[in-house]
Amino acid sequence: MPEVLMQETSPYRTRRASLLKGEGDVYLYLEDVTGAEPQTVSAVWVANHQPAPTGRGEATDAGVPPRMGAGGTRHPEGCPGLGHNAGLVWFEEGDAIALVDGEGVVAVIPGWAGRDGFYGYARYARGRSALAWELTKDARQVLDQKAMQSREFWNWRRSGAWPEIRSVGLAHLEQRLGPQDAAWPLGEAMFPELIATRHRVPGRDIWVTATTGLSAQRMAGVEQYLDDPDGQARIELAIARTEPDQAGADLLGALATIPFGRCTWLGEGHTIGGSPGAYPAFGADKAALLLTARPPYTQDLPVPDLSGLSRRGAPVTYLWVVLIDEDTFRLARGRDARAALVHLHEHGTTWVQ
């Protein structure tokens, strides 16, 4: 049985990292722990603590991870041992882990690892193999900086940052929408802390409910899909109603658990499906949700401007939740969200639900 050198669960309680020492090597594992049973996301070779076998990789016994061969490591005779100051650092997004020591990154499983033949980076790897990719100078510089920023981030969060996060977010919403008339805590997780507050639009019988707390951390996976991830990685959610009920807060509460409960992201044009009648508080025909920073509006009913909030030097995008029927959902999925938004505008749908 391998020896467990280190093991930690992410602050979002969605991933578990384990550093395991086998008969001749050390591996870093990353598991998804959101299901009934843990599922391995990726595993990267860290080091051989015995002389490497000939070649690049050689399995010793069935069920035992392959040991890096002499051609794939900078230390064929055996890699240096881990120092006493070695530790694990979770990336801010919660989907990646780094093993670091006093010299910087030793090994990293980034958020995009575990597919297409890539499983992670290792300091002692040479070239690219199925076990680990070499930490080139450029990769090491980027990952050292990311690990340092993530360590600073978690030090900040664990030092009691929530009152500041909440007060800044609420001050922004009250400046844009007016004073809050109700507030609800969202979710049960320690991180991220979330609340929803309801605000009446001045001079209107319209109440906007918005989240505060989502934007305090970057969402996972954004950089894999967008050219400008920094501009889309931090979001809050908002929904407008014609009555001061709790339906908006309940819906936002369910949505707000998705990014950090599933290690994923929500962005412009994303849809969340269901079936007609799935959202009875919003109409028997409503079948899905459409998220957009540019919801449909009319000249006499403009959308409140919620822009201007920033977190840790990056802009925050408020995504409005628009309830849509099955036909519009099919249009959004079959073509694109822009076509669905045009369709909603042409049929008189606005940002108020």
Wavefront OBJ file of the C-alpha trace (Angstrom):
o trace
v 0.000 0.000 0.000
v 1.301 3.479 -0.820
v 2.167 5.839 2.010
v 0.047 8.986 2.261
v 2.475 11.874 2.611
v -0.112 14.645 2.374
v -3.866 14.815 1.852
v -6.201 17.809 1.746
v -9.739 18.596 0.626
v -10.279 21.894 -1.162
v -11.925 24.768 0.743
v -14.951 24.361 -1.558
v -15.200 20.663 -0.560
v -15.266 19.547 -4.192
v -11.740 18.158 -4.756
v -9.269 16.100 -2.721
v -5.519 16.074 -3.300
v -3.258 13.240 -2.134
v 0.512 12.920 -2.307
v 1.315 9.210 -2.276
v 4.678 7.472 -1.975
v 4.855 4.075 -3.626
v 7.634 1.501 -3.765
v 9.800 3.602 -6.026
v 8.023 6.867 -6.799
v 5.792 9.691 -5.606
v 2.546 10.738 -7.308
v 0.157 13.632 -6.772
v -3.513 12.711 -7.222
v -6.547 14.965 -7.648
v -10.026 13.521 -7.064
v -13.567 14.827 -7.519
v -15.431 14.184 -4.260
v -18.819 15.643 -5.177
v -20.377 12.274 -6.060
v -21.178 9.145 -4.096
v -17.631 7.867 -4.657
v -14.417 9.832 -5.295
v -13.406 9.953 -8.961
v -9.804 10.545 -10.040
v -9.527 13.724 -12.112
v -5.799 13.434 -12.793
v -2.567 12.035 -11.374
v 0.923 13.372 -12.078
v 4.291 11.784 -11.400
v 6.315 13.879 -8.956
v 9.567 12.014 -8.378
v 11.377 8.682 -8.335
v 12.995 7.938 -4.995
v 14.852 4.965 -6.508
v 16.946 4.707 -9.714
v 14.785 5.040 -12.807
v 14.166 2.075 -15.111
v 15.444 2.174 -18.686
v 13.210 4.063 -21.117
v 10.577 6.720 -20.371
v 8.056 4.812 -18.286
v 7.783 1.255 -17.010
v 4.958 -0.333 -15.018
v 6.256 -2.560 -12.242
v 3.174 -4.557 -11.259
v -0.481 -4.610 -12.214
v -2.366 -1.863 -10.462
v 0.811 0.072 -9.630
v 1.437 3.448 -11.320
v 4.314 3.388 -13.835
v 7.645 4.734 -12.681
v 9.228 7.462 -14.767
v 11.982 6.062 -16.956
v 15.533 7.384 -17.129
v 14.802 9.347 -20.303
v 11.902 11.238 -18.729
v 13.533 12.553 -15.568
v 16.289 15.021 -14.775
v 17.520 12.662 -12.040
v 17.797 9.093 -13.383
v 19.652 8.050 -10.239
v 16.712 9.153 -8.036
v 15.132 12.538 -7.382
v 15.797 14.782 -4.376
v 13.491 14.207 -1.427
v 10.798 16.630 -0.357
v 11.887 19.291 2.087
v 10.226 19.864 5.447
v 8.585 23.053 4.152
v 6.790 21.303 1.280
v 3.016 21.762 1.192
v -0.106 21.782 -0.964
v -1.630 24.982 -2.326
v -5.144 25.049 -3.774
v -5.652 27.413 -6.675
v -8.208 30.154 -6.064
v -10.683 28.481 -8.430
v -10.624 25.231 -6.428
v -10.077 22.957 -9.431
v -6.273 22.720 -9.310
v -3.520 21.879 -6.845
v 0.181 22.664 -6.565
v 2.866 20.952 -4.503
v 5.345 23.651 -3.508
v 8.493 23.972 -1.430
v 10.911 26.770 -0.619
v 12.095 26.922 -4.233
v 8.630 27.132 -5.775
v 6.451 24.636 -7.614
v 7.405 20.950 -7.409
v 4.360 19.598 -9.279
v 1.027 20.988 -10.466
v -2.254 19.501 -11.610
v -3.935 22.474 -13.339
v -7.626 22.714 -14.104
v -7.204 21.442 -17.666
v -5.308 18.283 -16.672
v -6.693 14.781 -17.011
v -7.438 14.744 -20.731
v -5.749 14.679 -24.130
v -2.702 12.927 -22.710
v -1.830 15.700 -20.253
v -1.924 15.046 -16.512
v 0.246 17.742 -14.966
v 3.686 19.325 -14.630
v 6.628 18.187 -12.528
v 9.914 19.886 -11.659
v 11.954 16.710 -12.162
v 10.335 15.691 -15.468
v 12.237 16.013 -18.741
v 10.287 16.632 -21.921
v 6.693 15.469 -22.211
v 5.399 12.051 -21.309
v 2.092 10.525 -20.266
v 3.293 10.694 -16.654
v 4.277 14.380 -16.461
v 5.292 17.369 -18.546
v 8.492 19.259 -17.937
v 8.255 22.553 -16.080
v 9.816 24.794 -18.681
v 11.086 28.231 -17.687
v 7.904 29.926 -18.931
v 5.577 27.369 -17.332
v 7.455 27.531 -14.038
v 7.262 31.330 -13.963
v 3.500 31.329 -14.583
v 2.759 28.528 -12.129
v 5.022 29.886 -9.395
v 3.150 33.181 -9.629
v -0.237 31.425 -9.643
v 0.685 29.365 -6.580
v 1.909 32.459 -4.747
v -1.247 34.425 -5.601
v -3.448 31.507 -4.539
v -1.661 31.160 -1.218
v -2.152 34.888 -0.611
v -5.796 34.556 -1.616
v -6.514 31.798 0.913
v -4.608 33.599 3.645
v -6.855 36.598 2.978
v -10.073 34.558 2.935
v -9.238 32.676 6.114
v -8.301 35.860 7.961
v -11.904 37.065 8.076
v -12.389 38.691 4.681
v -16.146 38.102 4.462
v -17.280 41.320 6.208
v -15.254 43.345 3.699
v -16.541 41.314 0.745
v -20.131 41.727 1.914
v -19.939 45.430 2.723
v -18.300 46.359 -0.596
v -20.838 44.326 -2.578
v -23.848 45.685 -0.718
v -22.622 49.265 -0.954
v -22.358 48.837 -4.719
v -25.859 47.400 -5.033
v -27.382 50.097 -2.839
v -25.677 52.772 -4.923
v -27.081 51.262 -8.126
v -30.482 50.024 -6.926
v -31.309 51.698 -3.644
v -31.421 50.326 -0.088
v -32.018 46.650 0.545
v -35.342 45.605 2.044
v -34.535 41.929 2.627
v -31.514 39.611 2.807
v -30.980 35.846 2.770
v -27.895 33.710 3.372
v -27.255 31.310 0.497
v -25.809 27.806 0.702
v -24.234 25.919 3.580
v -20.579 25.808 2.504
v -17.858 27.658 4.412
v -16.482 28.973 1.103
v -17.644 30.904 -0.714
v -19.855 32.817 1.693
v -22.923 34.094 -0.177
v -25.961 36.234 0.450
v -28.833 37.556 -1.658
v -30.399 40.953 -1.081
v -33.581 42.472 -2.506
v -33.806 46.110 -3.598
v -36.736 48.122 -4.934
v -36.000 50.012 -8.128
v -36.651 53.711 -7.374
v -40.060 54.851 -8.599
v -41.059 51.381 -9.817
v -42.936 48.381 -8.488
v -39.965 46.259 -9.433
v -37.716 44.433 -6.990
v -34.226 43.245 -7.942
v -32.624 40.432 -5.993
v -28.866 40.028 -6.437
v -26.105 37.905 -4.970
v -23.035 39.107 -3.126
v -20.021 36.846 -2.669
v -19.718 34.890 -5.909
v -17.331 37.437 -7.387
v -14.863 37.257 -4.498
v -13.180 34.287 -6.223
v -12.495 33.358 -9.827
v -14.605 30.619 -11.376
v -12.940 27.467 -12.634
v -12.482 26.723 -16.338
v -13.077 30.197 -17.775
v -9.564 30.457 -19.217
v -10.129 27.251 -21.184
v -12.979 28.733 -23.209
v -12.634 32.522 -23.383
v -10.005 34.794 -24.892
v -10.509 37.331 -22.098
v -10.956 35.199 -18.974
v -10.053 38.000 -16.561
v -13.076 39.974 -17.728
v -15.514 37.079 -17.247
v -14.127 35.058 -14.341
v -15.967 36.968 -11.603
v -19.759 37.159 -11.606
v -22.783 37.943 -9.511
v -26.374 36.975 -10.338
v -29.483 39.163 -10.445
v -33.171 38.706 -11.116
v -36.063 41.207 -11.234
v -39.652 40.648 -10.076
v -42.872 42.657 -10.055
v -43.577 41.664 -6.465
v -41.414 41.547 -3.341
v -41.461 37.774 -2.895
v -38.703 35.287 -2.070
v -38.910 33.374 -5.343
v -35.989 35.280 -6.839
v -33.761 34.606 -3.849
v -34.631 30.909 -3.870
v -33.743 30.630 -7.538
v -30.480 32.542 -7.136
v -29.613 30.341 -4.183
v -29.822 27.236 -6.361
v -27.824 28.824 -9.179
v -25.135 30.262 -6.932
v -24.046 26.818 -5.768
v -23.150 25.707 -9.297
v -19.762 27.348 -10.008
v -17.951 26.358 -6.820
v -20.028 23.291 -6.023
v -19.202 21.727 -9.398
v -15.871 23.367 -10.320
v -17.337 25.013 -13.402
v -18.411 28.456 -14.593
v -21.466 30.456 -15.567
v -21.276 33.028 -18.317
v -22.967 35.071 -20.978
v -25.610 33.096 -22.857
v -25.468 29.998 -20.691
v -28.728 28.109 -20.341
v -29.888 25.763 -17.621
v -32.586 23.435 -18.805
v -35.611 21.852 -17.249
v -39.106 21.215 -18.490
v -42.324 23.233 -18.687
v -43.619 23.819 -15.197
v -40.189 23.459 -13.559
v -40.417 27.058 -12.289
v -44.032 27.493 -11.154
v -43.387 30.800 -9.380
v -42.466 32.322 -12.753
v -45.165 30.810 -14.971
v -46.411 27.377 -15.958
v -44.720 27.587 -19.368
v -41.225 28.391 -18.088
v -38.831 25.557 -18.874
v -35.290 26.914 -18.548
v -33.041 29.774 -17.496
v -30.964 32.047 -19.692
v -28.102 34.053 -18.193
v -27.087 37.323 -19.797
v -25.484 40.653 -18.956
v -27.619 42.213 -21.708
v -31.242 41.177 -21.067
v -34.067 42.420 -23.302
v -35.597 45.771 -22.345
v -37.862 48.539 -23.621
v -37.297 52.296 -23.774
v -39.661 52.896 -20.885
v -38.167 50.034 -18.867
v -34.359 50.292 -19.066
v -32.147 47.767 -17.317
v -30.417 49.075 -14.157
v -26.701 49.591 -14.700
v -24.925 47.290 -12.249
v -21.451 47.779 -13.684
v -18.557 49.256 -11.751
v -17.835 46.635 -9.086
v -14.357 45.114 -9.107
v -12.783 42.371 -7.033
v -9.030 41.973 -6.590
v -8.413 44.268 -9.542
v -10.771 42.503 -11.960
v -14.237 43.608 -13.147
v -17.379 41.867 -11.947
v -20.115 40.916 -14.419
v -23.721 40.799 -13.196
v -25.621 38.104 -15.087
v -29.386 38.567 -15.191
v -31.564 35.474 -14.945
v -34.272 35.347 -17.620
v -36.906 32.601 -17.498
v -37.677 31.163 -20.946
v -40.172 28.731 -22.411
v -39.353 25.485 -24.183
v -39.321 26.998 -27.690
v -36.888 29.742 -26.682
v -34.721 27.212 -24.858
v -34.604 25.073 -27.974
v -33.632 28.137 -30.014
v -30.867 29.062 -27.595
v -29.447 25.543 -27.601
v -29.881 24.915 -31.315
v -28.508 28.245 -32.592
v -27.126 30.621 -29.995
v -28.193 32.752 -27.074
v -28.123 35.935 -29.148
v -30.841 34.555 -31.378
v -32.876 33.677 -28.294
v -32.451 37.202 -26.892
v -33.613 38.726 -30.193
v -36.607 36.385 -30.111
v -37.456 37.465 -26.556
v -37.161 41.158 -27.451
v -39.406 40.729 -30.489
v -42.034 39.079 -28.297
v -41.976 41.818 -25.674
v -40.123 39.940 -22.958
v -38.037 42.153 -20.692
v -35.549 41.743 -17.877
v -38.403 41.740 -15.339
v -39.671 38.239 -14.628
l 1 2 3 4 5 6 7 8 9 10 11 12 13 14 15 16 17 18 19 20 21 22 23 24 25 26 27 28 29 30 31 32 33 34 35 36 37 38 39 40 41 42 43 44 45 46 47 48 49 50 51 52 53 54 55 56 57 58 59 60 61 62 63 64 65 66 67 68 69 70 71 72 73 74 75 76 77 78 79 80 81 82 83 84 85 86 87 88 89 90 91 92 93 94 95 96 97 98 99 100 101 102 103 104 105 106 107 108 109 110 111 112 113 114 115 116 117 118 119 120 121 122 123 124 125 126 127 128 129 130 131 132 133 134 135 136 137 138 139 140 141 142 143 144 145 146 147 148 149 150 151 152 153 154 155 156 157 158 159 160 161 162 163 164 165 166 167 168 169 170 171 172 173 174 175 176 177 178 179 180 181 182 183 184 185 186 187 188 189 190 191 192 193 194 195 196 197 198 199 200 201 202 203 204 205 206 207 208 209 210 211 212 213 214 215 216 217 218 219 220 221 222 223 224 225 226 227 228 229 230 231 232 233 234 235 236 237 238 239 240 241 242 243 244 245 246 247 248 249 250 251 252 253 254 255 256 257 258 259 260 261 262 263 264 265 266 267 268 269 270 271 272 273 274 275 276 277 278 279 280 281 282 283 284 285 286 287 288 289 290 291 292 293 294 295 296 297 298 299 300 301 302 303 304 305 306 307 308 309 310 311 312 313 314 315 316 317 318 319 320 321 322 323 324 325 326 327 328 329 330 331 332 333 334 335 336 337 338 339 340 341 342 343 344 345 346 347 348 349 350 351 352 353
